Amino acid sequence: MIHTNWDTKPTLKTVTCVHTDAKKFLVSNVLTVGKTYEVKNETEEFLFVVDNSGKVGGFYKEYFQ
């Protein structure tokens, strides 16, 4: 269960949110355009970042630069 300690792992890199225009999901309540987020884990399709709620969440890479 690697995801249980992501919040204490060192940050891999930082990314900036470029948009919150999601087709299926509501992400504007946990991401802010122009804000920089810490990446805790990365897969081919998703970035796992510490969002505005203070928790680690998985988001499509298309929201970040």
N, C-alpha and C positions, 0 to 999 in steps of 0.2 A: 504494500500500500504506500507507494512512493508519494502520492499526493498529500498525505497527512502532514508532511514536514516542508512543503514548498514555501510556506510563509517565512520560515526561518533560514532557508537556503540563501546563499549569496546571489545577488542579481547577475544574470547573464549579460544583459544589455538594457538600454532604455529605448523606448519607441514613443513617437508622438501620434496621437489620435488625429486623423485627417477628416473623418466624417462619421456620423452615426445614423446614416440612412440605410436601415436594414429592411429587407423585404419581408422576412418572416418574424423576426424577433425584435423586442423592445430593448435597445441598448443605450438609449439616451439618458436613462436614469442611473446608469453606472459608469458611463464614459462621457468625457467632456472634450469637445473639439479643441485642439490646440494644447491640451495638457499632456505632459510627459509621464509615462508609466514604466514601472520596473518589470522586466520580463523574468519570470521565475522558471519557466520551462517552455520549450518550443517543439512543435511537431511539424510535419509537412504542410498541414492545413491550418493549424491553430497556434495562437500565442496565449500563454497563460500568464496573465498580468495581475498585479495588485490594483483592483479597480477603486472607484470612489467610495465603496462601502468598506474598504479596508481588508477585504477578503480576496483570495486568488480566484479569478474567473477565467474561463477559456473563451476566446473570441477569434473569429476569422481574421486572417492576416490582412484582409482588404481594408480594415478599419484603421490601420497603422502605416506609418512611414518609417 
